[in-house]
């Protein structure tokens, strides 16, 4: 006669008890991911928002930096020197849609953390994945000599694109505005190069002879005769100058 339950256990019973015990232990560990095992398994950033300044890789190629430390988000793509200033707007299903200064959507962030980027190359949107934290986007001070060199280089490249001489000048530069004026010259240059590649672009640029960049209260762009007048506000950082799309709009090249 069998004496007690232990003598009646089969090998399969031992396996079943072991599996049940393991399942219970895993259930406890997975239910509390904040502990050491949870941090090892899931990583410290499981429930954390993405870094305020982060690099994203685009699924269809390329990358960009998103700097959301200020009210306006700053975005710079890896294949362009322009820094875009974007404003957040509420979209459907709790999404946040970031638009530029002419109202074009450039980014869409969902509540679940996914990111979609919209560019001329990907007008219907391309998925982007977080790569990690990176350095913030800032305007460096330049000094008179470096600013003159930036304006000269912008004039050379714009002249080449327009196929006639286009001069850049900044009549009221001071140490607090040289960085933004240089950046505005770069953005104008980008707009001129894009305009030259569009239908009737050379006819549009034929009307331009000078780029004048001066300080004012509000960022603006206007075509006055043969002069493209750019107004910048150095106190506003990157948001204190118009984007290349706003310049194209003013030129009639959009």
Buried (B, 14 or more C-beta within 10 A) or exposed (E): EEEEEEEEEEEEEEEEEEEEEEEEEEEEBEEEBEEEBBEEEEEEEEEEEBBEBBBBBBEEEBBBBBBBEBEBBBBBBEEBEBBBBBBBEEBEEEBBBBBBBBEBBBBBBEEEEEBBBBBEEBEEBBBBEBEEEBEEBEBEEBEEEBBBEBBEBBBBBBBEBBEEEBBBBBEEBEEEBBBBBBBBBBBBBBBBBBBBEEEEBBEBBEBBBBBBBBBEEEBBBEBEEEBBBBBBBBEBBBBBBBBBBBBBBBBEBB
